[in-house]
Amino acid sequence: MVRVAAAVILRPDGRVLLAQRPPGKAYAGYWEFPGGKLEPGETPAHALARELHEELGITVRIASPWMVQEFVYPHAHVELNFFRVYAFDGEPAGHDGQSFAWQHPNAIGVAPLLPANTRVLAALTLPTVYAITCATEVGIDPFVERARRAIATGVRLIQVREPEPSLRDALVRRLAEAAVGTTARIVVNGSVDEARRLGCAGVHWTARRLNAATSRPHDLIVGASCHTRAELEHACALDVDFAVMGPVLATPTHPDAHPLGWAGFAAAIERTRVPVFALGGLQPADRDTAVAHGAHGIAMRRHVWPDS
């Protein structure tokens, strides 16, 4: 297996840098995320910094581990260790003469793309905040007003998780109305049939539903709750779109749960093949800490909905 470090270099506007493979290399002309092979004894993080300096002439300042992907090409079995690069010094320049393009993940304008990048591009369309509803606690009307404000200020992925089915169904319909004209997507905590019946963009599986699943639907976004490494590996085997792991910190909604802590969270999701949101006792200020420990972002229930 050929081990590679690959960089998702992000600009503040959400665009990412893609590189075109130069003539003389396998898949010449194809577009990919920049990076290169690990040298003997080298860690992925060290390889990332070295390759970006050698290939692009930039010095990485802030980079976080993200996902690992495997792909079998005719010429090689490749393991790609992806990092998200948030800050660097210098301006990218192709030292091997390759072309570069800044592209938005929702509107890639270069082709062809290496097939190993399909999962990564899909994951980049996910926001870094996953909002979970709490209408049962505050009442549906006050909650919908909070949700309207949250959507207006950028919340783009919402899980409707309410214990009473009729309230849940009514909330899905009202949030769908609030999301009209935005890119916000709504998933329901329940079954695939319920998600389809309610016209949701996706379904979120509890750990129990995840463990019972043998395949995933492909007409819906699929998220899954995980509490152990074994559950996360099952989610990866099913190729869900994202997972949620927790609790990371102590939370009043699950007072008997043993928090993972940030070190435990990082160990539980290490080398994951799907993006993972951190969950449990988190606030917006915890997002950078979560990302630094390998999370795609954070999932929040109480602190994501503004009171006013």
C-alpha positions as CSV (number, residue, x, y, z in Angstrom):
1,M,0.0,0.0,0.0
2,V,1.2,3.5,-0.9
3,R,0.7,5.9,2.0
4,V,0.0,9.5,1.0
5,A,-0.6,12.8,2.9
6,A,-3.1,15.0,1.2
7,A,-4.1,18.6,1.9
8,V,-7.5,20.2,1.8
9,I,-6.2,23.8,1.7
10,L,-9.1,26.1,2.7
11,R,-9.7,29.7,2.0
12,P,-12.0,31.9,4.1
13,D,-14.6,31.9,1.3
14,G,-14.9,28.1,1.5
15,R,-12.9,27.4,-1.7
16,V,-10.3,24.6,-1.7
17,L,-7.1,24.2,-3.8
18,L,-7.0,21.5,-6.4
19,A,-3.9,20.5,-8.4
20,Q,-3.7,19.0,-11.9
21,R,-1.4,16.0,-12.2
22,P,1.5,16.8,-14.6
23,P,2.5,14.9,-17.7
24,G,4.5,11.8,-17.1
25,K,2.6,10.8,-13.9
26,A,-0.2,8.2,-13.6
27,Y,-3.5,9.8,-14.4
28,A,-1.8,12.9,-15.9
29,G,-4.3,15.7,-16.4
30,Y,-6.6,14.6,-13.5
31,W,-7.3,16.9,-10.7
32,E,-6.6,16.1,-7.0
33,F,-5.8,17.5,-3.6
34,P,-2.1,18.4,-3.4
35,G,0.2,16.1,-1.3
36,G,2.6,13.3,-1.7
37,K,4.0,9.9,-0.5
38,L,5.2,9.3,3.0
39,E,8.9,8.6,3.3
40,P,10.1,5.7,5.5
41,G,9.6,6.5,9.2
42,E,7.7,9.7,8.4
43,T,4.3,10.6,10.0
44,P,1.5,11.8,7.8
45,A,1.7,15.3,9.4
46,H,5.4,15.6,8.7
47,A,4.9,14.3,5.1
48,L,2.2,16.9,4.6
49,A,4.4,19.8,5.7
50,R,7.3,18.6,3.6
51,E,5.3,17.9,0.5
52,L,3.5,21.2,0.5
53,H,6.8,23.1,1.0
54,E,8.4,21.1,-1.8
55,E,5.5,21.1,-4.3
56,L,3.8,24.5,-3.6
57,G,6.4,26.5,-1.7
58,I,4.2,27.1,1.2
59,T,4.8,26.6,5.0
60,V,1.9,25.1,6.9
61,R,1.0,26.9,10.1
62,I,-2.4,25.3,11.1
63,A,-3.5,21.9,9.8
64,S,-5.8,19.3,11.4
65,P,-6.2,15.6,10.7
66,W,-9.5,14.8,9.1
67,M,-10.2,11.5,7.3
68,V,-8.4,8.5,5.8
69,Q,-9.4,7.1,2.4
70,E,-8.3,4.0,0.6
71,F,-8.6,3.5,-3.2
72,V,-7.3,0.7,-5.5
73,Y,-6.1,2.1,-8.8
74,P,-4.8,-0.1,-11.6
75,H,-1.3,0.9,-10.7
76,A,-1.5,1.1,-6.9
77,H,-3.4,0.6,-3.7
78,V,-3.4,4.0,-2.1
79,E,-4.1,5.2,1.5
80,L,-4.7,8.9,1.6
81,N,-4.4,10.7,5.0
82,F,-6.3,13.9,4.6
83,F,-5.7,17.1,6.6
84,R,-7.5,20.4,6.5
85,V,-5.1,23.2,6.2
86,Y,-6.4,26.5,7.6
87,A,-3.3,28.7,7.6
88,F,-0.1,28.8,5.7
89,D,2.7,31.2,4.8
90,G,3.5,31.9,1.1
91,E,1.6,31.7,-2.1
92,P,1.0,28.3,-3.8
93,A,3.2,27.9,-6.9
94,G,3.6,24.7,-8.9
95,H,7.2,23.7,-8.6
96,D,6.6,20.7,-11.0
97,G,4.8,22.9,-13.5
98,Q,1.3,21.7,-12.5
99,S,-1.8,23.8,-12.7
100,F,-3.9,24.8,-9.7
101,A,-7.4,26.0,-9.2
102,W,-9.4,27.3,-6.2
103,Q,-12.8,25.6,-6.4
104,H,-15.9,25.6,-4.3
105,P,-16.9,22.1,-3.2
106,N,-20.5,22.7,-4.3
107,A,-19.5,23.8,-7.8
108,I,-16.3,22.1,-9.0
109,G,-15.5,23.5,-12.4
110,V,-12.4,21.4,-13.3
111,A,-12.4,17.8,-14.7
112,P,-11.6,15.0,-14.6
113,L,-11.2,14.4,-10.9
114,L,-9.4,11.4,-9.4
115,P,-12.1,9.0,-8.1
116,A,-10.5,8.8,-4.6
117,N,-11.6,12.3,-4.0
118,T,-15.4,11.7,-4.3
119,R,-16.0,11.1,-0.6
120,V,-13.8,14.1,0.4
121,L,-15.7,16.5,-1.8
122,A,-19.0,15.3,-0.5
123,A,-17.8,15.8,3.1
124,L,-16.7,19.3,2.3
125,T,-20.3,20.2,1.6
126,L,-21.2,19.5,5.2
127,P,-21.1,22.5,7.5
128,T,-19.0,22.4,10.7
129,V,-22.0,22.9,13.0
130,Y,-24.7,20.2,13.3
131,A,-27.8,21.6,15.0
132,I,-30.1,19.3,17.0
133,T,-33.6,20.5,18.0
134,C,-35.0,20.9,21.5
135,A,-38.6,22.0,20.8
136,T,-40.0,19.7,23.5
137,E,-38.2,21.8,26.2
138,V,-39.1,25.3,24.9
139,G,-42.3,24.8,23.0
140,I,-42.7,24.5,19.2
141,D,-43.6,28.2,18.5
142,P,-40.8,29.7,20.5
143,F,-38.4,27.1,19.1
144,V,-39.3,27.8,15.5
145,E,-38.6,31.5,16.0
146,R,-35.2,30.6,17.4
147,A,-34.6,28.2,14.4
148,R,-35.5,31.0,11.9
149,R,-32.9,33.2,13.5
150,A,-30.3,30.4,13.5
151,I,-31.0,29.6,9.8
152,A,-30.7,33.3,8.9
153,T,-27.3,33.4,10.6
154,G,-25.9,30.3,8.9
155,V,-27.1,27.1,10.4
156,R,-27.3,24.6,7.5
157,L,-27.7,21.1,8.9
158,I,-30.5,20.4,11.3
159,Q,-31.4,17.1,13.0
160,V,-35.1,17.0,14.2
161,R,-34.9,14.9,17.4
162,E,-38.1,15.0,19.4
163,P,-39.6,12.1,21.4
164,E,-43.2,12.8,20.5
165,P,-44.0,11.8,16.9
166,S,-46.7,14.3,16.2
167,L,-44.5,17.2,17.5
168,R,-41.6,15.9,15.5
169,D,-43.6,15.7,12.3
170,A,-45.0,19.2,12.8
171,L,-41.6,20.6,13.5
172,V,-40.1,19.1,10.3
173,R,-42.8,20.8,8.3
174,R,-42.3,24.2,9.9
175,L,-38.5,24.0,9.7
176,A,-38.8,23.1,6.0
177,E,-40.9,26.3,5.5
178,A,-38.3,28.3,7.5
179,A,-35.5,26.9,5.3
180,V,-37.1,27.9,1.9
181,G,-34.6,30.0,-0.1
182,T,-31.6,28.7,1.9
183,T,-29.3,25.7,1.5
184,A,-30.3,24.4,5.0
185,R,-31.0,20.7,5.1
186,I,-33.2,18.8,7.5
187,V,-32.7,15.3,8.7
188,V,-35.0,13.4,11.1
189,N,-33.9,11.2,13.9
190,G,-35.9,8.1,13.0
191,S,-36.3,5.5,10.3
192,V,-35.6,5.7,6.6
193,D,-39.4,5.4,5.9
194,E,-40.1,8.3,8.2
195,A,-37.5,10.5,6.6
196,R,-39.0,9.8,3.1
197,R,-42.6,10.3,4.3
198,L,-41.7,13.7,5.8
199,G,-39.7,14.8,2.7
200,C,-36.5,15.2,4.7
201,A,-33.1,15.5,3.1
202,G,-31.8,12.7,5.3
203,V,-32.1,10.4,8.3
204,H,-30.2,10.3,11.5
205,W,-29.8,6.8,13.0
206,T,-29.5,6.2,16.7
207,A,-26.7,3.7,17.7
208,R,-29.4,1.0,18.0
209,R,-30.6,1.6,14.4
210,L,-27.0,1.9,13.2
211,N,-26.1,-1.5,14.7
212,A,-29.2,-3.1,13.2
213,A,-28.5,-1.7,9.7
214,T,-26.9,-3.8,7.0
215,S,-26.9,-1.2,4.2
216,R,-27.7,2.5,3.8
217,P,-30.2,4.3,1.5
218,H,-28.6,6.3,-1.3
219,D,-31.5,8.7,-1.9
220,L,-31.0,10.3,1.6
221,I,-28.2,11.9,3.6
222,V,-27.4,9.4,6.4
223,G,-25.9,10.4,9.8
224,A,-25.4,8.0,12.7
225,S,-24.8,8.3,16.5
226,C,-21.8,6.4,17.8
227,H,-20.5,5.9,21.3
228,T,-17.7,3.4,20.7
229,R,-15.0,2.7,18.1
230,A,-16.8,-0.5,17.1
231,E,-20.0,1.5,16.3
232,L,-17.9,4.0,14.3
233,E,-16.3,1.3,12.3
234,H,-19.7,-0.1,11.5
235,A,-20.8,3.3,10.3
236,C,-17.8,3.5,8.1
237,A,-18.4,0.0,6.7
238,L,-22.0,1.2,5.7
239,D,-20.5,4.4,4.2
240,V,-22.8,6.8,6.0
241,D,-22.3,10.5,5.2
242,F,-21.2,11.4,8.7
243,A,-21.2,10.2,12.2
244,V,-21.5,11.8,15.6
245,M,-19.3,10.7,18.5
246,G,-19.9,11.5,22.2
247,P,-20.3,12.6,24.8
248,V,-17.0,14.5,24.8
249,L,-17.7,16.6,27.8
250,A,-20.2,16.3,30.7
251,T,-23.8,17.1,29.7
252,P,-26.9,17.5,31.8
253,T,-29.0,15.5,29.3
254,H,-26.9,12.4,30.0
255,P,-25.6,12.8,33.5
256,D,-24.7,9.1,33.9
257,A,-22.6,9.0,30.8
258,H,-18.8,8.8,31.1
259,P,-17.3,11.7,29.0
260,L,-14.6,10.8,26.5
261,G,-12.6,13.9,27.0
262,W,-10.8,15.4,24.0
263,A,-7.9,12.9,24.2
264,G,-10.4,10.0,24.3
265,F,-12.5,11.5,21.4
266,A,-9.4,11.9,19.3
267,A,-8.4,8.3,19.9
268,A,-11.9,7.0,19.2
269,I,-12.1,8.7,15.8
270,E,-8.5,8.3,14.7
271,R,-8.1,7.3,11.0
272,T,-11.9,7.4,10.5
273,R,-13.2,7.1,6.9
274,V,-16.2,9.3,7.4
275,P,-16.4,12.8,8.8
276,V,-17.3,12.9,12.5
277,F,-19.0,15.6,14.6
278,A,-18.1,15.9,18.3
279,L,-21.1,15.9,20.6
280,G,-21.8,16.5,24.3
281,G,-21.5,19.5,26.5
282,L,-20.1,21.7,23.7
283,Q,-20.5,25.4,22.8
284,P,-19.6,27.3,19.7
285,A,-16.3,28.2,21.2
286,D,-15.3,24.5,21.2
287,R,-15.4,24.2,17.5
288,D,-11.7,24.9,16.9
289,T,-10.7,22.5,19.7
290,A,-12.9,19.8,18.1
291,V,-11.3,20.3,14.7
292,A,-7.8,20.2,16.2
293,H,-8.7,16.8,17.6
294,G,-9.8,15.4,14.2
295,A,-13.5,16.3,14.3
296,H,-15.3,17.5,11.2
297,G,-17.1,20.0,13.5
298,I,-19.4,20.0,16.5
299,A,-23.0,19.0,17.1
300,M,-25.0,21.1,19.6
301,R,-28.5,21.0,21.0
302,R,-29.0,23.9,23.4
303,H,-26.3,26.4,22.5
304,V,-27.0,26.6,18.7
305,W,-30.4,28.2,19.0
306,P,-30.2,32.0,19.8
307,D,-32.8,33.3,22.3
308,S,-33.0,36.7,20.6
